[in-house]
Amino acid sequence: MIPYKWSSYLWRKYADHLYYGWKKNFLWIMLEPYRRPRSITPLVAIYVAGFYTGVVGAAITEQLYKEEYWEEHPGEYVPIMRPKCYYGPWRIYRGEELPPNM
């Protein structure tokens, strides 16, 4: 080998030894339980944003349902809206039967 390549090789080996040495890994493994836990703030923010997006979407859907019903039946009481994503049996304890699918 040429002296330049040999010294480069030695420096690379030395850097690998410092970076991958068992002493360094052992130290970080010992300190791992005492590290500060990762923040859950981004996760909570995503959940809150998703929840309120669903609330706003449901409110808009309900309002559009009411407006459509009032156009066909002006001045009448608007019955409860049939659930969009549930097709099983659905009981109402107080009130009338659900309208047929629109």
C-alpha positions in Angstrom: 0.0 0.0 0.0 1.0 3.5 -0.6 1.6 5.5 2.7 -1.4 7.7 2.0 -3.8 4.8 1.7 -2.2 3.1 4.7 -2.7 6.1 7.0 -6.2 6.6 5.7 -6.9 2.9 6.5 -5.5 3.3 10.0 -7.5 6.4 10.7 -10.7 4.6 9.5 -10.0 1.7 11.8 -9.3 4.0 14.7 -12.6 5.9 14.1 -14.5 2.6 13.8 -12.9 1.5 17.1 -14.0 4.7 18.8 -17.5 4.6 17.4 -18.3 0.9 17.6 -16.2 0.0 20.6 -17.8 -2.2 23.2 -17.0 0.3 25.9 -19.1 3.0 24.2 -22.0 0.6 23.6 -21.9 -0.7 27.1 -22.0 2.8 28.5 -25.1 3.7 26.5 -26.8 0.5 27.4 -26.3 1.3 31.1 -27.6 4.9 30.7 -30.7 3.9 28.6 -33.1 3.4 31.5 -32.3 6.8 32.9 -32.9 8.8 29.7 -35.7 11.3 29.5 -38.7 9.7 27.9 -39.8 10.9 24.4 -42.4 13.6 24.4 -46.0 12.5 23.6 -47.0 16.1 22.7 -47.0 15.5 18.9 -49.1 12.3 19.3 -51.6 14.1 21.6 -51.8 17.0 19.2 -52.6 14.6 16.3 -55.3 12.8 18.3 -56.9 16.1 19.3 -56.9 17.4 15.8 -58.4 14.2 14.5 -61.1 14.2 17.1 -62.1 17.8 16.4 -62.0 17.2 12.7 -64.5 14.4 13.2 -66.7 16.6 15.4 -66.8 19.4 12.8 -67.4 16.9 10.0 -70.4 15.4 11.9 -71.8 18.8 12.6 -71.6 19.7 8.9 -73.2 16.4 7.9 -76.0 16.9 10.3 -76.7 20.4 9.1 -76.8 19.4 5.5 -79.2 16.6 6.4 -81.5 19.1 8.2 -81.4 21.5 5.2 -82.2 18.7 2.8 -85.1 17.5 4.9 -86.5 21.1 5.3 -86.4 21.6 1.6 -88.7 18.6 1.1 -90.8 19.1 4.2 -90.9 22.8 5.1 -91.8 23.6 8.7 -91.8 20.0 9.9 -89.9 18.4 12.8 -86.6 16.9 11.5 -86.3 13.2 12.6 -83.1 11.7 13.9 -80.5 11.2 11.2 -79.7 7.6 10.4 -76.1 6.6 11.2 -73.8 6.8 8.2 -71.5 3.9 8.9 -73.7 1.5 10.9 -76.1 -0.8 9.1 -77.2 -3.1 12.0 -80.2 -2.9 14.2 -80.6 0.5 15.9 -83.2 1.2 18.6 -84.6 4.5 19.7 -86.0 4.5 23.2 -87.7 7.9 23.1 -88.9 9.2 19.7 -90.2 7.8 16.5 -88.8 5.2 14.0 -85.9 6.2 11.8 -86.8 7.5 8.3 -86.1 5.2 5.4 -82.6 5.6 3.8 -82.4 8.8 1.9 
